[in-house]
Amino acid sequence: GRQHCRISDQETNGKNSTASLNDFSDPVYKEIAITNGCINRMTRDELRSKLAEFKLETRGVKDVLKKRLKNYYKKQKLMQKEPTDGDSYYDYICVVDFEATCEEGNPPEFIHEIIEFPIVLLNTRTLEIEDTFQQYVKPEVNPKLSNFCISLTGITQDIVDKADTFPQVLQNVIEWMKQRELGTKYTYSMLTDGSWDMSKFLNIQCRISRIKYPSFAKKWINIRKSYGNFYKVPRNQTKLTIMLEKLGMNYDGRPHSGLDDSKNIARIAIRMLQDGCELRVNERMHAGQLMTVSSSTPLEGAPAPQMPRYRN
């Protein structure tokens, strides 16, 4: 019959090991490996029952449940070996999901301009959304929105006509971030759903507005990459609605509203942090080009936000 898996909170109170964390002859790592094997053989109902026993989230597909249980057990065992420093992670994550001008089929020559700038401020200690920012932006190159864009985003012509231009909105964003002491009292990182928000939309918009690319947005967490690597799923399963579905959640709000998208991305980030994923910066802009950041790079918060200089 199936080998019985003994996984309980009591097991985490065993003897401390003096072996190095990297030493896989370490009995703690052997125990973790054996437990992982047991978890791999569990049915979905057994996984949910065990997660409920530990008062953990029980929603999600089987692979997500396995990862959640493995991570919980691993964390308990390693805390017994070497307590983690609670100050080693970002205090906040700023989730950004721009909406931009668009046309049906998005012809290659079309210039996308940001028309909604939302931020969702996620407190990584409480795992709660602490605050939000949202402003609409007046486009200058193509001031008239296409019917396709209005239908997709729900942003009307009247809304953008009354909005500030991008440099003013960016100034407001920076003031909002400064008031929350990001980069001074608190460490933080930006987070996006994919590479495009920073490497394409913000990059293009700064050129249109003739301002330098803001330093606080030069590095970010691409949650699609983090999700794919953590739950071991292919890239085509990392779209926003699919990530929510696999985690057992529904989309809240209106799809393609920048603020609602940002809130839903923050919900995914919260669940990943609960499941034991250390969301880390994995992309950056360098000399106008998108680059990958290695997972071995030391954890470093984004700088205090400053209004970038105008280009000559």
Secondary structure, DSSP 8 states (H G I E B T S, - for coil): --------GGGGGS----S-TT-TTSHHHHHHHHHHHHHHT--HHHHHHHHHHTT----S-HHHHHHHHHHHHHHHHHHHHS---TTSS-SEEEE---EE---TT--TT----EEEEEEEEEETTTTEEEEEEEEEB--SSS-S--HHHHHHH---HHHHHHSB-HHHHHHHHHHHHHHTTBTTTB-EEEEESSSHIIIIIIHHHHHHTTB---GGGSEEEEHHHHHHHHHT--GGG-SHHHHHHHTT----S-TT-HHHHHHHHHHHHHHHHHTT------EEEETTEEEE--TTS------------B--
